[in-house]
């Protein structure tokens, strides 16, 4: 039975309405406030950046220390003290939300049952499954984690009895209901028991089995179970109020966009400030109408800024250093009239409302500062996020020195944020934009490891200056989490129900890669989910120069793995536990030292050496996109990501590279690479290949669609593991079985792991070596 979001529900602020098909008619409703509370609980507790597998050993240790089989409230509190952010539990609201989850999954107390401890307690499996909802990871990963918990309890053969699946459904539903207000516990118990049993009956009718493996559960879900249990999608935190794609988009059940936030989409502005940017269909409709009437999307940001600058005048306000150039309302409306002579009253009203929002405090209400206003108005133009950020950066770099101080960076973020905020009705005050911009600016200047230019004079806070490259580095290394709304600078990102709702894609899509003459015309490899890796001939030639100068193709995979292992450090067990890299990390400094060791620095000129070290240093940031940013900042990049990324550019065949990576990243306990570890390896390879592209295509793959690369890696990992059902880990044989049975068509990009297939110099060197010639 399909889930839906009615117009009345949307009007009342309801984010989700799920039909709960069972013998009773019931709807699971989660309001926008409920969704925000759930996200706040996950983020403020720190669970949102933890994998469920990290919580499990902590709970086991607590239970063993107490000799307990069930989790009491006291033991649950002890668990939270160990896994939550230190000091976070001083927040009474956070504690109450977490307590609600515990009590929701407690076993009922029966004083007449001698075996019952007569205290409120929950099974360890229920607690872990409930908390996993707040943890990092997609729906599939969390279902797999829950299934493994049930498998271990079931014991023999790894199959899980159907009644245990009932427990899984029951736990998920109780946890979801615990996030909502106004639902009576007694009613919830009756409904959830009925729903869970009904779903088990549906599985029995479809499979005819009383015991299941994980593949059985997936097959049922894909074949129609998603209609009976659409609320399973909410295991993925990305579905809670964020306008992001499904993390499991290949599954037939992933039709979440049909019923998820159908009337609105939201972007977080600042969790600490509790601001959320939320657009209704009416807001977007007004913007569409405004763009259609004015034709702004046909202009580039630079063209619009130049036109507005020509209409501006020298200011005479007191603070000339802040606002030397001003734009009057009459001049602005004259520009608008030249673009859209017949603009309607509605468009003129919106144009004036936007102008009013940028007025100078205490100044003439018919005047705005040119730089702030022009930077903001570029939102309506064609072009990517990167183009519009660069345009704004240049506007505020008044001296043309290629860098911004804190105040200038704050004005940049304030202008862009305030414009985006004005597209809500009613738009918030400039004070709110000021606060959000200040919070983001602080995160930019204070992020560890971000290089900053400093003037020779003084020690003031504004001595530090940020270049456009620093801004890109900050965004790549985690700034996107502080300012996700920057994605909306690209009008293609304004989507509801998965469709672009604004301008003609022809204005916005990057220009096609030109076909070059010569022996090669570049590469165009499908990655999955409709994404492509396009390397023009110039990209191939540039990568070839990089590889030849770096000497990386001279390293065979086992040798490279040995060298990289010598530069990594092993973290203490408390930090290594549950992490796919098993605690082996490379700090940014260690990465720089590794490059100095690998690259023949003495044989290269200064310019050639810079051309090698710059992209390879940038690769560290690219690979860091696959790692939790707190982990990178505190410890470094996981060796698994670093090894898979750099080995993509080394010598050796595809098979030898994969065999080396699987051997180096295997976990002894499971006899291979974990599903999460496989995702990371594939992501590192994809991201490294994407970094070989150039221009808008590279930016689109890495910065504007970085999450999509993770999704593609997750889908590929799931396909690989499906080649050997019930496998708890992946190894080279798993990959071979997949690749030789149709996987080559699904993941053709794996072929370019062999550099000889696309780097002519490497192929020529290998040919000469095989012929006994001098490789040089």
C-alpha positions in Angstrom: 0.0 0.0 0.0 1.6 3.3 -1.0 2.4 6.0 1.4 1.3 9.5 0.7 1.5 13.1 1.8 -1.8 14.9 1.5 -2.2 18.6 0.8 -3.7 19.1 4.2 -0.9 17.4 5.9 1.6 19.5 4.1 -0.2 22.6 5.1 -0.1 21.6 8.7 3.7 21.0 8.6 3.6 17.3 8.2 6.8 15.9 6.7 5.9 12.2 6.3 2.7 10.3 6.2 3.1 6.5 5.8 0.3 4.1 5.5 0.9 1.2 7.9 -0.8 -1.7 6.2 -2.1 -4.2 8.6 -5.4 -5.5 10.0 -5.9 -2.1 11.5 -6.0 1.2 9.6 -3.3 3.4 10.8 -1.0 6.1 9.5 2.5 6.8 10.8 2.8 10.5 10.7 6.0 12.4 11.3 5.8 16.1 11.4 8.5 18.5 10.3 9.2 19.2 14.0 9.5 15.5 14.7 12.0 15.1 11.8 14.0 18.1 13.1 14.1 16.6 16.6 15.3 13.3 15.3 18.1 14.9 13.2 19.0 17.1 16.2 19.2 14.1 18.4 21.5 12.3 16.0 23.8 15.3 15.4 24.1 16.6 18.9 24.7 13.1 20.4 27.4 12.5 17.9 25.8 9.2 16.7 25.2 10.7 13.3 29.0 10.3 12.5 29.3 6.8 14.0 28.7 3.6 12.3 26.4 1.1 14.1 29.2 -1.4 14.2 31.2 1.0 16.4 28.5 1.0 19.1 28.1 -2.8 19.4 31.5 -3.7 21.0 31.0 -0.9 23.6 27.7 -2.4 24.7 29.1 -5.9 24.7 31.9 -4.8 27.0 29.4 -3.1 29.4 27.2 -6.2 29.5 30.2 -8.5 30.1 31.5 -6.3 32.9 28.1 -6.5 34.7 27.4 -10.1 33.8 24.1 -9.0 32.3 22.1 -10.4 29.4 19.6 -7.5 29.1 20.2 -3.8 28.9 18.7 -1.9 31.9 18.2 1.8 32.0 21.4 2.2 34.0 23.4 0.2 31.5 21.8 2.1 28.6 23.0 5.4 30.3 26.5 3.9 30.7 26.5 3.1 26.9 25.5 6.7 26.0 28.2 8.1 28.3 30.8 6.1 26.3 29.5 6.7 22.7 28.0 10.2 22.8 30.0 13.4 22.4 31.5 14.3 25.8 29.2 16.8 27.6 26.3 16.4 25.2 24.2 14.5 27.7 24.1 17.6 29.9 21.3 18.7 27.4 18.1 17.6 29.1 16.2 17.6 25.8 18.8 15.2 24.2 18.6 12.9 27.2 14.8 12.8 27.1 14.8 11.9 23.3 17.3 9.1 23.9 15.4 7.9 26.9 12.2 7.7 24.8 14.0 5.4 22.3 15.1 3.1 25.2 11.7 2.8 26.7 10.1 2.3 23.3 12.1 -0.9 22.8 11.9 -2.2 26.4 10.4 -5.6 27.0 7.1 -5.4 28.9 7.3 -6.0 32.6 5.2 -8.9 33.8 5.3 -9.2 37.7 3.7 -12.7 37.4 6.6 -14.0 35.2 9.4 -15.4 37.4 11.9 -15.2 34.5 11.2 -11.5 34.0 13.7 -9.3 35.9 10.7 -7.0 36.8 12.7 -4.0 35.7 12.5 -2.1 32.4 15.1 -3.7 30.2 15.7 -4.4 26.5 17.6 -7.0 24.6 21.0 -5.9 23.3 19.8 -6.5 19.7 16.8 -4.1 20.2 19.0 -1.4 21.7 21.6 -1.6 18.9 19.0 -1.7 16.2 17.2 1.3 17.7 20.3 3.4 18.0 21.5 2.5 14.5 18.6 4.6 13.2 20.6 7.6 14.6 23.9 6.4 13.2 25.7 7.0 9.9 24.9 4.8 6.9 22.2 4.0 4.4 19.1 1.8 4.7 20.8 -1.2 3.3 23.8 -1.0 5.6 21.6 -0.7 8.7 19.3 -3.5 7.7 22.5 -5.7 7.1 23.8 -4.7 10.5 20.5 -5.6 12.2 20.4 -8.9 10.3 23.9 -9.8 11.4 22.8 -9.2 15.1 19.9 -11.6 14.6 22.1 -14.1 12.8 24.6 -14.2 15.7 21.8 -14.8 18.1 20.2 -17.5 16.0 23.5 -19.3 15.7 23.6 -22.2 13.3 23.9 -21.6 9.5 23.4 -17.8 9.7 19.7 -18.1 8.8 17.2 -16.0 10.8 13.8 -17.3 11.9 10.8 -15.4 10.7 9.8 -14.4 14.3 13.2 -12.6 14.6 12.3 -10.6 11.5 9.1 -9.6 13.3 11.4 -8.3 16.1 13.4 -6.3 13.6 10.2 -4.6 12.2 8.8 -4.1 15.7 12.0 -2.4 16.9 12.2 -0.1 13.9 8.6 0.9 14.2 8.8 1.5 17.9 11.9 3.7 17.4 10.1 5.7 14.7 7.0 6.1 16.9 9.2 7.2 19.8 10.2 10.2 17.7 6.6 11.5 17.4 4.3 13.3 19.7 0.7 12.4 20.5 0.7 8.7 20.1 -0.5 6.5 23.0 1.8 3.7 24.1 -1.0 1.1 24.4 -2.3 1.9 20.9 1.3 1.8 19.5 1.9 -1.6 21.0 -1.3 -3.1 19.4 -0.7 -1.5 16.0 3.0 -2.3 15.9 2.5 -5.9 16.9 -0.2 -6.2 14.2 1.9 -4.6 11.5 5.0 -6.6 12.3 3.0 -9.9 12.2 1.3 -8.9 9.0 4.6 -8.2 7.3 5.9 -11.6 8.4 2.9 -13.2 6.9 3.5 -11.3 3.7 7.1 -12.6 3.6 5.9 -16.2 4.2 3.4 -15.9 1.4 6.0 -14.6 -1.0 9.0 -16.8 0.0 7.4 -19.8 1.6 10.2 -19.9 4.1 10.2 -19.9 7.9 13.9 -19.0 8.1 15.6 -16.3 6.0 19.0 -15.1 4.9 19.7 -11.5 4.1 19.2 -12.0 0.4 15.7 -13.3 1.0 14.8 -10.2 2.9 16.2 -8.0 0.1 14.3 -10.0 -2.6 11.1 -9.6 -0.7 11.6 -5.9 -0.3 12.5 -5.3 -3.9 9.6 -7.4 -5.2 6.9 -5.4 -3.3 7.8 -5.3 0.3 8.7 -1.6 -0.1 5.0 -0.9 -0.7 4.0 -2.7 2.5 6.8 -1.1 4.6 7.8 2.2 3.0 8.8 3.5 6.4 12.0 1.3 6.2 13.4 4.1 4.0 13.7 6.2 7.1 16.6 4.1 8.4 18.6 6.4 6.2 19.1 9.8 8.0 19.4 11.5 4.6 15.7 10.9 4.2 14.9 13.0 7.3 14.2 16.5 5.9 17.2 16.8 3.5 16.8 17.2 -0.2 19.2 14.3 -1.1 19.1 11.3 -3.3 18.4 7.9 -2.0 21.5 6.0 -1.0 20.2 2.8 -2.5 18.7 4.2 -5.7 19.0 1.0 -7.7 16.4 -0.9 -5.6 12.9 -1.0 -7.0 11.7 0.0 -3.5 13.5 3.3 -3.6 10.6 5.3 -4.8 10.9 7.5 -1.8 10.8 10.7 -3.8 7.2 10.0 -4.7 6.2 10.3 -1.1 9.0 12.0 0.7 8.7 15.8 1.2 6.5 16.0 -1.8 5.4 19.6 -0.9 8.7 21.0 0.2 12.4 20.5 0.4 14.8 21.6 3.0 18.5 22.4 3.5 20.1 22.8 6.9 21.6 26.2 7.4 23.2 25.8 10.8 22.4 23.1 13.3 23.9 25.1 16.2 21.7 28.0 15.3 18.7 25.8 14.6 18.1 27.4 11.2 16.6 25.3 8.4 16.0 26.6 4.9 12.7 25.3 3.8 11.0 25.9 0.5 7.4 25.2 -0.4 6.2 24.5 -3.9 4.6 28.0 -3.8 8.1 29.6 -3.1 9.6 27.6 -6.0 6.7 28.5 -8.3 7.3 32.2 -7.6 11.0 31.9 -8.5 10.2 29.9 -11.7 7.8 32.7 -12.8 10.4 35.4 -11.9 13.1 33.7 -14.0 10.8 33.1 -16.9 9.8 36.8 -17.0 13.2 38.4 -16.5 15.4 36.0 -18.5 18.1 36.2 -15.8 19.2 32.6 -16.5 20.4 33.5 -19.9 23.1 35.7 -18.4 26.4 34.7 -16.9 27.3 36.0 -13.4 30.0 38.2 -14.9 27.7 39.8 -17.5 25.1 40.7 -14.9 27.7 42.1 -12.5 29.2 44.2 -15.2 25.7 45.6 -16.2 24.9 46.4 -12.6 28.3 48.0 -12.1 27.7 50.3 -15.1 24.5 51.5 -13.4 26.1 52.1 -10.0 27.7 55.3 -8.6 30.3 56.4 -6.1 28.9 56.3 -2.6 29.0 59.0 0.0 28.0 57.0 3.0 30.2 57.4 6.1 31.8 53.9 5.8 33.3 54.3 2.3 35.7 51.4 2.9 32.7 49.0 3.1 30.5 50.5 0.5 32.4 52.6 -2.1 29.9 51.7 -4.8 26.2 51.9 -4.5 23.2 51.0 -6.7 20.0 52.9 -6.6 16.5 51.4 -6.9 15.7 53.4 -10.0 18.9 52.2 -11.8 18.3 48.6 -10.8 14.7 48.7 -12.0 15.9 50.3 -15.3 18.2 47.4 -15.8 15.3 45.0 -15.1 13.1 46.9 -17.5 15.7 46.6 -20.3 15.8 42.9 -19.7 12.0 42.3 -19.4 10.1 45.3 -20.8 6.7 43.7 -20.0 7.4 42.3 -16.6 4.3 41.7 -14.6 3.4 43.4 -11.3 4.2 40.1 -9.5 7.8 40.1 -10.9 8.3 43.7 -10.0 7.0 43.1 -6.5 9.5 40.3 -6.1 12.3 42.4 -7.6 11.6 45.2 -5.1 11.3 42.8 -2.2 14.8 41.4 -3.0 16.2 45.0 -3.3 14.7 46.0 0.0 16.3 43.0 1.8 19.8 44.4 0.9 19.3 48.0 2.1 22.0 49.5 4.3 21.0 49.7 7.9 20.2 53.3 8.8 20.7 54.4 5.3 18.7 55.4 2.3 16.1 52.7 1.7 16.4 53.2 -2.1 20.2 52.3 -2.1 22.1 49.0 -1.8 25.8 48.2 -1.7 26.8 47.1 -5.2 29.2 44.3 -4.4 26.8 42.5 -1.9 23.8 42.9 -4.2 25.6 41.9 -7.4 27.1 38.8 -5.7 23.7 37.8 -4.5 21.9 38.5 -7.8 24.2 36.1 -9.6 22.1 33.3 -8.1 19.6 33.9 -10.8 22.1 33.5 -13.6 23.2 30.4 -15.5 26.3 28.6 -14.3 27.5 26.2 -11.6 28.0 26.7 -7.9 31.8 27.0 -8.4 31.3 29.8 -11.0 29.1 31.8 -8.8 31.3 31.4 -5.8 34.3 32.5 -7.9 32.3 35.5 -9.1 31.4 36.5 -5.6 35.0 36.0 -4.4 36.3 38.3 -7.1 33.8 41.0 -6.2 34.9 41.1 -2.6 38.6 40.9 -3.4 38.6 44.6 -4.0 42.4 44.9 -4.0 42.8 42.1 -6.5 45.3 40.2 -4.3 43.6 36.9 -4.7 42.5 36.5 -1.1 39.8 37.6 1.4 40.0 38.5 5.1 37.4 37.4 7.7 35.2 40.4 7.1 35.2 40.0 3.4 34.5 36.3 3.6 31.7 37.0 6.0 30.2 39.5 3.6 30.4 36.9 0.8 28.6 34.3 2.8 26.1 36.8 4.1 25.2 38.1 0.6 24.7 34.6 -0.8 22.8 33.3 2.2 20.6 36.4 2.5 19.5 36.1 -1.2 18.7 32.4 -0.8 16.7 33.2 2.4 14.7 35.8 0.6 13.3 33.2 -1.7 11.2 32.0 1.2 8.0 33.8 2.0 8.3 35.6 4.3 12.0 36.2 4.1 13.9 36.3 7.4 15.8 39.4 8.7 19.3 40.4 7.8 20.3 39.7 11.4 19.7 36.0 10.9 21.8 36.0 7.7 24.5 37.8 9.7 24.6 35.1 12.3 24.6 32.2 9.8 27.4 33.9 7.8 29.4 34.4 10.9 29.1 30.8 12.0 30.2 29.6 8.5 33.1 32.1 8.3 34.4 30.9 11.7 34.2 27.3 10.5 36.2 28.2 7.4 39.0 30.1 9.2 39.2 27.7 12.1 39.1 24.3 10.3 42.4 22.5 11.2 44.8 22.0 8.4 43.4 24.7 6.1 46.4 26.7 4.9 46.0 30.5 5.3 47.9 33.5 4.0 49.1 35.9 6.7 50.2 39.5 6.4 53.5 40.5 7.9 51.8 43.1 10.1 50.2 42.6 13.4 48.4 39.7 15.0 44.8 40.7 14.5 42.2 38.2 13.6 41.8 39.7 10.1 45.5 39.1 9.2 44.6 35.6 8.1 43.4 35.6 4.5 41.7 32.9 2.5 42.3 32.2 -1.2 39.7 30.7 -3.6 41.7 27.5 -3.4 41.4 27.5 0.4 37.7 28.0 0.1 37.4 25.0 -2.3 39.6 22.9 0.1 37.4 23.8 3.1 34.3 22.9 1.2 35.7 19.6 0.1 37.0 18.6 3.5 33.8 19.2 5.3 32.6 22.7 4.7 29.7 21.3 2.7 28.3 20.1 6.0 28.3 23.6 7.4 26.9 25.2 4.3 24.9 22.6 2.4 22.7 25.4 1.0 25.6 26.6 -1.2 24.5 23.8 -3.6 21.5 25.9 -4.4 23.7 28.4 -6.2 23.4 25.9 -9.0 19.8 26.2 -10.2 19.8 22.6 -11.3 19.8 21.6 -7.7 16.3 23.1 -7.1 14.4 19.8 -7.2 11.2 18.4 -5.9 10.2 14.8 -6.4 13.6 14.2 -8.1 12.9 16.6 -11.0 14.6 19.9 -11.7 11.8 22.5 -11.4 13.6 25.7 -12.6 15.3 26.6 -15.7 16.0 25.0 -19.1 18.9 22.5 -18.7 20.4 23.7 -21.9 21.4 27.0 -20.2 22.9 25.2 -17.3 24.5 22.0 -18.4 28.3 22.0 -18.9 29.4 22.2 -22.5 30.0 18.9 -24.1 33.6 17.6 -24.1 35.1 18.4 -27.5 36.3 15.5 -29.6 40.0 15.9 -30.2 42.0 14.7 -33.2 44.7 12.1 -32.7 45.0 8.5 -31.8 42.7 8.9 -28.8 39.6 10.9 -28.2 39.5 10.6 -24.5 37.3 8.3 -22.4 33.6 8.2 -21.6 32.9 5.6 -19.0 29.5 5.0 -17.3 29.8 4.9 -13.6 26.2 4.0 -12.7 23.1 6.0 -11.7 23.4 7.9 -14.9 26.7 9.4 -14.0 29.6 9.3 -16.5 33.4 9.8 -16.2 34.4 11.9 -19.2 38.1 12.4 -19.8 38.9 14.5 -22.8 42.2 14.0 -24.7 43.7 17.0 -22.9 42.8 15.3 -19.5 44.5 12.1 -20.6 47.6 14.0 -21.8 47.8 16.0 -18.5 47.4 12.8 -16.5 50.1 11.1 -18.6 52.5 14.0 -17.9 51.7 13.8 -14.2 52.3 10.0 -14.0 55.5 10.2 -16.0 57.0 12.9 -13.8 55.8 11.4 -10.6 57.2 7.9 -11.3 54.1 6.2 -9.8 53.8 3.7 -12.8 57.2 2.4 -11.8 55.8 1.1 -8.5 54.3 -2.3 -8.6 51.2 -2.6 -6.3 52.9 -4.8 -3.5 55.9 -2.5 -3.3 53.6 0.6 -3.1 51.6 -1.0 -0.4 54.7 -1.8 1.6 56.0 1.8 1.3 52.7 3.3 2.2 52.4 1.0 5.2 55.7 2.4 6.5 54.2 5.9 6.6 51.0 5.2 8.3 50.4 5.0 12.1 48.2 2.6 14.1 45.8 4.3 16.4 45.0 2.9 19.9 42.3 0.3 19.9 39.6 2.6 21.4 39.8 4.8 18.2 40.4 1.9 15.8 37.5 -0.2 16.9 34.8 -0.6 14.3 36.5 1.6 11.7 37.1 0.0 8.2 40.7 1.1 8.2 41.3 -0.9 11.4 43.0 2.2 12.9 45.7 2.6 10.2 45.8 6.2 9.1 48.0 8.7 7.2 48.0 12.3 8.5 48.3 15.1 6.0 52.0 15.5 7.0 52.6 11.8 6.5 51.0 12.1 3.1 53.3 14.9 2.1 56.3 12.9 3.4 55.1 9.9 1.4 54.9 11.9 -1.8 58.5 13.3 -1.2 59.6 9.7 -0.9 57.8 8.4 -4.0 58.4 11.3 -6.4 61.9 11.8 -7.8 62.1 15.4 -6.6 65.8 15.8 -7.5 65.1 14.9 -11.2 62.4 17.5 -11.6 62.6 21.3 -12.2 60.7 23.6 -9.8 57.8 24.0 -12.1 57.5 20.3 -13.0 57.7 19.4 -9.3 54.9 21.8 -8.4 52.8 20.3 -11.3 53.2 16.9 -9.7 52.9 17.7 -6.0 49.9 20.0 -6.3 47.4 17.4 -7.8 48.7 14.6 -5.7 48.4 16.8 -2.5 44.9 17.6 -3.7 44.2 13.9 -4.0 44.4 13.7 -0.2 41.4 16.0 0.1 39.5 14.2 -2.6 39.9 10.9 -0.8 39.0 12.5 2.5 35.5 13.0 1.1 35.1 9.2 1.8 36.1 9.6 5.4 34.3 11.2 8.3 35.8 14.7 8.5 36.1 14.6 12.3 38.2 11.5 11.9 40.4 13.1 9.2 40.9 16.2 11.3 41.7 14.3 14.5 43.7 11.4 13.1 44.1 11.4 9.4 43.0 9.5 6.3 42.3 5.8 6.5 45.0 3.7 4.9 42.4 1.8 2.9 41.2 5.0 1.1 44.8 6.2 0.6 46.0 2.9 -0.7 43.1 2.4 -3.2 43.4 6.0 -4.4 47.2 6.1 -5.0 47.3 2.6 -6.4 44.8 3.6 -9.0 47.7 5.7 -10.5 50.5 3.1 -9.9 51.8 0.5 -12.2 50.5 -3.1 -12.4 47.5 -4.8 -14.0 44.0 -4.5 -12.8 44.1 -7.9 -11.2 47.3 -7.3 -9.3 46.1 -4.0 -8.0 42.8 -5.4 -6.7 44.5 -8.5 -5.2 47.0 -6.2 -3.3 44.3 -3.9 -2.1 42.1 -6.8 -0.9 45.0 -8.4 0.9 46.1 -5.2 2.6 42.5 -4.2 3.7 41.2 -7.7 4.8 39.9 -8.0 8.3 41.2 -11.2 10.0 38.0 -11.7 12.0 35.8 -12.0 8.9 38.3 -13.3 6.4 38.1 -10.5 3.9 37.0 -6.9 3.3 33.8 -5.8 5.1 30.9 -4.5 3.0 31.7 -1.0 4.3 35.4 -1.4 3.5 34.5 -2.5 -0.1 32.5 0.6 -0.5 35.4 2.8 0.6 37.8 1.0 -1.7 35.5 1.5 -4.7 34.9 5.1 -3.7 38.6 5.9 -3.6 39.1 4.5 -7.1 36.2 6.4 -8.5 37.2 9.7 -6.8 40.8 9.3 -8.0 39.7 8.8 -11.6 37.3 11.7 -11.3 40.1 13.9 -10.1 41.8 13.3 -13.5 39.0 15.2 -15.2 39.0 18.9 -15.5 36.9 22.0 -15.3 33.2 21.8 -14.6 33.0 18.1 -15.2 35.5 17.4 -12.4 33.8 19.9 -10.1 30.4 18.3 -10.8 31.7 14.8 -10.0 33.7 15.7 -6.9 32.2 18.8 -5.3 28.6 19.0 -6.5 28.0 15.3 -6.7 30.4 13.9 -4.1 27.6 12.1 -2.3 26.6 10.5 -5.6 30.1 8.9 -6.0 29.5 7.4 -2.5 26.1 6.1 -3.6 27.6 4.6 -6.8 30.3 2.9 -4.7 27.7 1.6 -2.3 25.6 0.2 -5.2 28.7 -1.4 -6.8 29.7 -3.0 -3.5 26.2 -4.5 -3.1 26.3 -5.9 -6.6 29.7 -7.5 -6.0 28.6 -9.1 -2.7 25.4 -10.4 -4.4 27.7 -12.7 -6.4 28.2 -14.8 -3.3 25.0 -14.9 -1.2 25.5 -14.9 2.5 29.1 -13.8 2.2 30.0 -11.6 5.2 33.1 -10.3 3.5 34.5 -9.7 0.0 37.7 -11.0 -1.4 39.2 -11.3 -4.8 37.3 -14.4 -5.7 34.0 -12.6 -4.8 35.0 -9.8 -7.2 36.0 -12.3 -9.9 32.7 -14.2 -9.7 30.8 -10.9 -10.1 33.0 -9.5 -12.8 32.9 -12.6 -15.0 29.1 -12.9 -14.7 28.0 -9.6 -16.1 29.8 -7.3 -13.7 32.2 -6.1 -16.4 29.1 -4.4 -18.0 28.0 -2.9 -14.8 31.5 -1.6 -13.7 33.4 -1.0 -17.0 35.5 1.7 -15.3 37.5 -1.0 -13.4 39.3 -1.6 -16.7 41.1 1.7 -16.5 42.9 0.5 -13.3 45.3 -0.8 -15.9 47.0 2.3 -17.0 48.2 0.7 -20.3 44.6 0.9 -21.5 44.4 4.7 -21.5 47.9 6.1 -20.8 50.0 5.6 -24.1 53.3 6.3 -22.4 52.8 3.6 -19.9 51.7 1.1 -22.6 54.7 2.0 -24.6 57.1 1.6 -21.7 55.6 -1.8 -20.8 55.8 -2.9 -24.5 59.5 -1.9 -24.6 60.2 -3.7 -21.3 58.6 -6.9 -22.6 60.6 -6.7 -25.8 63.8 -6.3 -23.8 64.2 -2.6 -24.6 65.3 0.1 -22.3 62.4 1.4 -20.1 64.4 4.3 -18.9 
